[in-house]
Amino acid sequence: MNTMISIQANLPEDLHLALLSYLETHPDWDQDRVLSASLSLFLMQYGNSDRRLAQVYLNSLFHRNLPSAC
């Protein structure tokens, strides 16, 4: 079972509006899924090669709630 941690973040208004627009046209996505996919991809691209991050990204992208790979 994956432990979920809640975060609070301040976003630029333009980014927030773009996110809301995206979510309105993609009802299978939600804010948590977008942020998990985005943050895990960013971290993978900029130097973190942990396989667990790749699993979080893929699970977010394909909307799966599978246990993380160790």
C-alpha positions in Angstrom: 0.0 0.0 0.0 1.4 3.4 -0.9 1.4 6.1 1.7 -0.1 9.4 0.5 1.3 12.7 1.7 -0.8 15.9 1.4 1.0 19.1 0.2 -0.1 22.6 -0.1 1.5 24.8 -2.9 1.1 28.3 -4.3 0.9 28.3 -8.0 1.0 31.2 -10.4 -2.5 32.1 -11.5 -1.8 31.3 -15.2 -0.6 27.8 -14.3 -3.7 27.3 -12.0 -6.0 28.4 -14.8 -4.3 26.1 -17.3 -4.7 23.2 -14.9 -8.4 23.9 -14.4 -8.9 24.1 -18.1 -7.1 20.8 -18.6 -9.1 19.1 -15.9 -12.4 20.4 -17.4 -11.6 18.7 -20.7 -10.1 15.5 -19.2 -12.5 14.2 -16.6 -10.5 11.1 -16.0 -7.7 13.2 -14.6 -7.7 15.0 -11.2 -5.4 17.5 -9.6 -3.6 14.9 -7.6 -3.0 12.7 -10.6 -1.6 15.6 -12.7 0.7 16.8 -9.9 2.0 13.3 -9.2 2.7 12.6 -12.9 4.3 16.1 -13.4 6.5 16.0 -10.3 7.7 12.5 -10.8 8.6 13.2 -14.5 10.4 16.4 -13.5 12.5 14.5 -10.9 13.3 11.7 -13.2 14.4 14.2 -16.0 16.6 16.1 -13.6 18.7 13.5 -12.0 16.8 11.1 -9.8 17.0 7.6 -11.3 15.0 5.8 -8.5 12.8 3.1 -10.0 10.1 3.9 -7.5 9.8 7.4 -9.2 9.4 5.7 -12.5 6.6 3.5 -11.1 4.8 6.5 -9.6 5.0 8.3 -13.0 3.7 5.2 -14.9 1.0 4.6 -12.4 -0.1 8.2 -12.6 0.0 8.3 -16.3 -2.0 5.1 -16.8 -4.2 5.7 -13.7 -3.2 2.5 -11.9 -3.1 2.1 -8.2 -0.5 -0.6 -8.0 2.1 -1.0 -5.3 5.5 0.6 -6.0 8.3 -1.4 -7.3 11.2 -1.8 -4.9 
